[in-house]
Amino acid sequence: MTSSDFVRRPRLLVTGASGLLGLNFAVQAAGRCVVTGVVHHNELAGVPFEAIQVDLAQPHAAADLLERTRPEVVVHCAALANLEACESQPELAWQMNAAAPAELAAAAAQAGIKLVHISTDAVFDGQRGNYSEEDLPNPLGIYARSKLAGEQAVAQANPQAIIARVNFYGWSLNGTRSLAEFFYRNLSAGKNVNGFTDVHFCPLLVNALVDLLLKMIEKDLSGLYHVVSAESLSKYEFGCRIARLFNLDETLITPISWRAGGLQAQRSPDLTMRTAKLAGALGQNLPDQQAGLARFHELFVNGYAQKIRLFKRLVV
Ligand SMILES: NC(=O)c1ccc[n+]([C@@H]2O[C@H](COP(=O)([O-])OP(=O)(O)OC[C@H]3O[C@@H](n4cnc5c(N)ncnc54)[C@H](OP(=O)(O)O)[C@@H]3O)[C@@H](O)[C@H]2O)c1
């Protein structure tokens, strides 16, 4: 898919179009592509793309979907992305995060459809950090293990696919899907929250992630890429920067160690990833934290956050 293809508005299928990434992707791409968004439960209203309902956990659903919609590009954002839900429903986690991507990848390869598959920084155990695409994953927990199995199955069935390991934040349909929204919501309500000083990551604003993925499609990249911010920080620092941007009280954030946080689940303290491979392929540096957070704030000020929330169909 070249830049001239974008002039004639290619047909794009986005799965998970009610999720944090999928919805922002579908909304942002709708001006440049003819977008069909796939949702499962969440009903959308007034979105600038066609939305269809499909349960991708059903066998053959992914292949049937491609047959029915015949896109030129499919961006696969749907997943069972909630860690607790994966632990309590392991079969569904494996079906959604490993079997469905495998089926989609094979069907896309057969039909000559470009696939972008979304994976996660959580394929690493977070013991070392600064991971490159060459480093050996060691996933902890069912979410991470099923996501790694998904990316491996996609790579095998469809070598032309882009596999993007991500970590992102932004404005979501329910206002509750990202860590940035968590800090914004609680600090705005004057509530105390904890911020881990020893958990490091490279979160990227979801809208910047969409821009990068569209460039990767345009350049017809394939293979595995880390698509995160070029700059890492602790979760505590991330919260403080949000507080400062929105003029909220950062002393409401208690700096603590994850070890003191009373969490039962195994933690991955350092999920920082290198972005040199993608920077080289695109000929540009990936955004730093200042750029992403300033845009996050600007999207709030100019009404984008509220617009995203209004896409939720109210059940009466
Ligand atoms: N959020 C992060 O920071 C992060 C970090 C690393 C990787 N990722 C990856 O990024 C991708 C997108 O994550 P996200 O945070 O945007 O997820 P999300 O907000 O939880 O959204 C998940 C999406 O998947 C859909 N879905 C779930 N089960 C389905 C089913 N059986 N059939 C069809 N659709 C189904 C949901 O539809 P309904 O709403 O209609 O149920 C929703 O649109 C995932 O692959 C995730 O693993 C996310």
The ligand as a Gaussian input file, in Angstrom:
#p B3LYP/6-31G(d) Opt

LIG

0 1
 N       -4.036000      -0.749000      26.366000
 C       -2.701000      -0.939000      26.330000
 O       -1.874000      -0.153000      26.835000
 C       -2.149000      -2.147000      25.617000
 C       -0.843000      -2.497000      25.915000
 C       -0.258000      -3.513000      25.195000
 C       -0.986000      -4.162000      24.207000
 N       -2.266000      -3.849000      23.969000
 C       -2.970000      -4.551000      22.892000
 O       -3.586000      -3.585000      22.053000
 C       -4.787000      -4.127000      21.487000
 C       -5.941000      -3.186000      21.764000
 O       -6.088000      -3.029000      23.163000
 P       -7.151000      -2.038000      23.802000
 O       -6.587000      -1.553000      25.084000
 O       -7.613000      -1.092000      22.774000
 O       -8.303000      -3.096000      24.144000
 P       -9.768000      -2.826000      24.752000
 O       -9.986000      -1.376000      24.990000
 O       -9.939000      -3.794000      25.880000
 O      -10.718000      -3.283000      23.569000
 C      -10.822000      -4.628000      23.203000
 C      -11.655000      -4.713000      21.942000
 O      -11.758000      -6.082000      21.547000
 C      -13.130000      -6.372000      21.292000
 N      -13.417000      -7.767000      21.563000
 C      -13.235000      -8.438000      22.727000
 N      -13.722000      -9.689000      22.613000
 C      -14.226000      -9.801000      21.350000
 C      -14.882000     -10.845000      20.639000
 N      -15.126000     -12.038000      21.204000
 N      -15.268000     -10.606000      19.356000
 C      -15.049000      -9.401000      18.770000
 N      -14.436000      -8.377000      19.399000
 C      -14.034000      -8.569000      20.673000
 C      -13.902000      -5.464000      22.228000
 O      -15.240000      -5.326000      21.733000
 P      -16.492000      -4.936000      22.719000
 O      -16.082000      -3.651000      23.394000
 O      -17.622000      -4.752000      21.761000
 O      -16.662000      -6.058000      23.682000
 C      -13.082000      -4.177000      22.111000
 O      -13.460000      -3.468000      20.953000
 C       -4.933000      -5.518000      22.091000
 O       -4.380000      -6.451000      21.203000
 C       -4.084000      -5.463000      23.351000
 O       -3.613000      -6.746000      23.700000
 C       -2.894000      -2.862000      24.678000

